[in-house]
Amino acid sequence: MIGKASRRTSRGFNKVVSTLLLGPALSGCILGTERPDLNLDVPAAYREGGRVTPDAHLPAVDWWRGFKSSELSSLMEAAQIYNLDIAVAIAQIVQADAQVGINGAPLLPSVTGNGSAEQSRTAKGSFATGGGIGGQTFSQYSLGLTASYMLDFWGKNRATLHAFEETATAQRYNREVVTLSTIVAVANAYFQVLAAQDELRVARRNLAAAERILTLIRQQFAGGTASQLDVSQQETQVATERAAIPPLEVTLRQNIAALAVLVGRAPASFNIKGGTMTQIAIPRVTPGLPSELLNQRPDIRQAEAQLASANFSVESARAAFFPQITLTAQTGVQSAALASLFGPGAWFYTLSAGLTQPLFDGFLLESQLKNAKGVQLQDLQAYRKAVLSAFADVEKALVALEKLTLQERLEVEAVASARKAFEVSETQLRAGTVNLITVLQTQQTLLQNENTLMQVRLNKLLAVSSLFQALGGGWTPTGQLSSLQPQDGAAPTPQ
């Protein structure tokens, strides 16, 4: 009799365990699709991009090597390893992955073990002892397992899991956004350093020329061929040229300090060699097709993943209106004597199933659904804006690069003419065939054209880096996230 009861108990327990294990397979059977209409306006080609040829070269992953600067390449590599903003983005990926695990746990049964040992003694003359004089001692020992599972029949928990999975994907693309922004910031700061160094060389050269002319005028003043007004005017010019140097040194040192922070170094112990902007090569860049940009821009992919997460959140909020089914099973052994704890008669089990249906909750579920739909609409518009902004970024960078290249060529010709005019006026001043006013005018013209040329060259380099950023940096295979995995452990410490 005991054996038959034990077998019936085992069969009942097996049915419950089977139900708990098959529950995840039955879950999410009504998991629907909450996909809004994107309605994207994707042009066939860029207005400023020209005709795309089949052999067009798309940007490489290490696109910064196209500038042909070993120092810039080393700064780029250091920034990708030691930059603290990138380290923060990596830590956010770890958190997002942990949230995926947390929200995936309800899809699996929960099994807990428990054990207890209890001993109690009744009081004298108590009802339990039948009104006897002496009390009695009772012992109770038990070991058991409890398994419970909420049947995700409507797909609420699975939709929540998918939402957090998409959020984790968005965090990976966010790391790429931060990385791209960081290396572009490194390039721009490095170009600012080179521009400041070039402008300092121009300012010091002009200062030397102004001092040379001042010496000549003083000699003429001593000989009686120049007036005190001529001397004072040139002294003013020399002071003006000398006063233009400190602001350029401020720009130089501040950008070096900014570079130090970008590569995770203390500014006091960081320095770079620099050089001149004329040593920087301008890499050839072709924008490709606008449709390709949707897969290559990490910020667009991030916005897309956030929209997908919002879609699943709407599904989860909608499924919360349906009944929740909970299965619970408990089994174990229980005995008043420890020696007979594992005997045939000590076995027990309980099976239960529960169903809860929200009837009135103060419109909580309805408000949560409205909130989820609002977030979905917000992410949809953010995705559309990201796409349009990406197209606009490419167009603006292309037109800036084209026009600045033309302006640079014209400014080079203007500087050459202004320098020749200044050299001729200086020679004529020494011969006494031209007045000081003409020399000052040619010197000012040369100074203005040289400063304009430096600024145009800087803007051209910034336009190139902006174009690379607008194109998403390096081009990776579509849909591949292998390079977006978080690093193990903490971020490296800058050395």
URVENDA-V836730 format. One record per backbone hydrogen bond with DSSP energy under -1.0 kcal/mol. CO is the residue of the C=O (numbers start at 1). NH is the residue of the N-H. If there is no record, write none. Layout:
BEGIN
co=CO nh=NH
co=CO nh=NH
END
This chain:
BEGIN
co=1 nh=5
co=2 nh=6
co=3 nh=7
co=4 nh=8
co=5 nh=9
co=6 nh=10
co=7 nh=11
co=8 nh=12
co=9 nh=13
co=10 nh=14
co=11 nh=15
co=12 nh=16
co=13 nh=17
co=14 nh=18
co=15 nh=19
co=16 nh=20
co=17 nh=21
co=18 nh=22
co=22 nh=26
co=23 nh=27
co=28 nh=31
co=53 nh=56
co=57 nh=286
co=59 nh=475
co=62 nh=65
co=63 nh=66
co=64 nh=67
co=65 nh=68
co=67 nh=281
co=69 nh=73
co=70 nh=74
co=71 nh=75
co=72 nh=76
co=73 nh=77
co=74 nh=78
co=75 nh=79
co=76 nh=80
co=78 nh=82
co=79 nh=83
co=83 nh=87
co=84 nh=88
co=85 nh=89
co=86 nh=90
co=87 nh=91
co=88 nh=92
co=89 nh=93
co=90 nh=94
co=91 nh=95
co=92 nh=96
co=93 nh=97
co=94 nh=98
co=95 nh=99
co=96 nh=100
co=97 nh=101
co=98 nh=102
co=99 nh=103
co=100 nh=104
co=104 nh=107
co=105 nh=108
co=110 nh=148
co=112 nh=146
co=114 nh=144
co=116 nh=142
co=118 nh=140
co=120 nh=138
co=123 nh=126
co=126 nh=131
co=127 nh=130
co=132 nh=125
co=136 nh=122
co=138 nh=120
co=140 nh=118
co=141 nh=335
co=142 nh=116
co=143 nh=333
co=144 nh=114
co=145 nh=331
co=146 nh=112
co=147 nh=329
co=148 nh=110
co=149 nh=327
co=151 nh=153
co=152 nh=28
co=155 nh=159
co=156 nh=160
co=157 nh=161
co=158 nh=162
co=159 nh=163
co=160 nh=164
co=161 nh=165
co=162 nh=166
co=163 nh=167
co=164 nh=168
co=165 nh=169
co=166 nh=170
co=167 nh=171
co=168 nh=172
co=169 nh=173
co=170 nh=174
co=171 nh=175
co=172 nh=176
co=173 nh=177
co=174 nh=178
co=175 nh=179
co=176 nh=180
co=177 nh=181
co=178 nh=182
co=179 nh=183
co=180 nh=184
co=181 nh=185
co=182 nh=186
co=183 nh=187
co=184 nh=188
co=185 nh=189
co=186 nh=190
co=187 nh=191
co=188 nh=192
co=189 nh=193
co=190 nh=194
co=191 nh=195
co=192 nh=196
co=193 nh=197
co=194 nh=198
co=195 nh=199
co=196 nh=200
co=197 nh=201
co=198 nh=202
co=199 nh=203
co=200 nh=204
co=201 nh=205
co=202 nh=206
co=203 nh=207
co=204 nh=208
co=205 nh=209
co=206 nh=210
co=207 nh=211
co=208 nh=212
co=209 nh=213
co=210 nh=214
co=211 nh=215
co=212 nh=216
co=213 nh=217
co=214 nh=218
co=215 nh=219
co=216 nh=220
co=217 nh=221
co=218 nh=222
co=219 nh=223
co=220 nh=225
co=227 nh=231
co=228 nh=232
co=229 nh=233
co=230 nh=234
co=231 nh=235
co=232 nh=236
co=233 nh=237
co=234 nh=238
co=235 nh=239
co=236 nh=240
co=237 nh=241
co=238 nh=242
co=239 nh=243
co=242 nh=245
co=245 nh=249
co=246 nh=250
co=247 nh=251
co=248 nh=252
co=249 nh=253
co=250 nh=254
co=251 nh=255
co=252 nh=256
co=253 nh=257
co=254 nh=258
co=255 nh=259
co=256 nh=260
co=257 nh=261
co=258 nh=262
co=259 nh=263
co=260 nh=265
co=261 nh=264
co=266 nh=269
co=267 nh=270
co=276 nh=279
co=277 nh=280
co=292 nh=295
co=292 nh=296
co=293 nh=297
co=297 nh=301
co=298 nh=302
co=299 nh=303
co=300 nh=304
co=301 nh=305
co=302 nh=306
co=303 nh=307
co=304 nh=308
co=305 nh=309
co=306 nh=310
co=307 nh=311
co=308 nh=312
co=309 nh=313
co=310 nh=314
co=311 nh=315
co=312 nh=316
co=313 nh=317
co=314 nh=318
co=315 nh=319
co=316 nh=320
co=318 nh=321
co=319 nh=322
co=324 nh=356
co=325 nh=151
co=326 nh=354
co=327 nh=149
co=328 nh=352
co=329 nh=147
co=330 nh=350
co=331 nh=145
co=332 nh=348
co=333 nh=143
co=335 nh=141
co=338 nh=341
co=340 nh=343
co=343 nh=346
co=346 nh=334
co=348 nh=332
co=350 nh=330
co=352 nh=328
co=354 nh=326
co=356 nh=324
co=363 nh=367
co=364 nh=368
co=365 nh=369
co=366 nh=370
co=367 nh=371
co=368 nh=372
co=369 nh=373
co=370 nh=374
co=371 nh=375
co=372 nh=376
co=373 nh=377
co=374 nh=378
co=375 nh=379
co=376 nh=380
co=377 nh=381
co=378 nh=382
co=379 nh=383
co=380 nh=384
co=381 nh=385
co=382 nh=386
co=383 nh=387
co=384 nh=388
co=385 nh=389
co=386 nh=390
co=387 nh=391
co=388 nh=392
co=389 nh=393
co=390 nh=394
co=391 nh=395
co=392 nh=396
co=393 nh=397
co=394 nh=398
co=395 nh=399
co=396 nh=400
co=397 nh=401
co=398 nh=402
co=399 nh=403
co=400 nh=404
co=401 nh=405
co=402 nh=406
co=403 nh=407
co=404 nh=408
co=405 nh=409
co=406 nh=410
co=407 nh=411
co=408 nh=412
co=409 nh=413
co=410 nh=414
co=411 nh=415
co=412 nh=416
co=413 nh=417
co=414 nh=418
co=415 nh=419
co=416 nh=420
co=417 nh=421
co=418 nh=422
co=419 nh=423
co=420 nh=424
co=421 nh=425
co=422 nh=426
co=423 nh=427
co=424 nh=428
co=425 nh=429
co=426 nh=430
co=427 nh=431
co=428 nh=433
co=435 nh=439
co=436 nh=440
co=437 nh=441
co=438 nh=442
co=439 nh=443
co=440 nh=444
co=441 nh=445
co=442 nh=446
co=443 nh=447
co=444 nh=448
co=445 nh=449
co=446 nh=450
co=447 nh=451
co=448 nh=452
co=449 nh=453
co=450 nh=454
co=451 nh=455
co=452 nh=456
co=453 nh=457
co=454 nh=458
co=455 nh=459
co=456 nh=460
co=457 nh=461
co=458 nh=462
co=459 nh=463
co=460 nh=464
co=461 nh=465
co=462 nh=466
co=463 nh=467
co=464 nh=468
co=465 nh=469
co=466 nh=470
co=467 nh=471
co=468 nh=473
co=469 nh=472
co=477 nh=480
co=481 nh=484
END
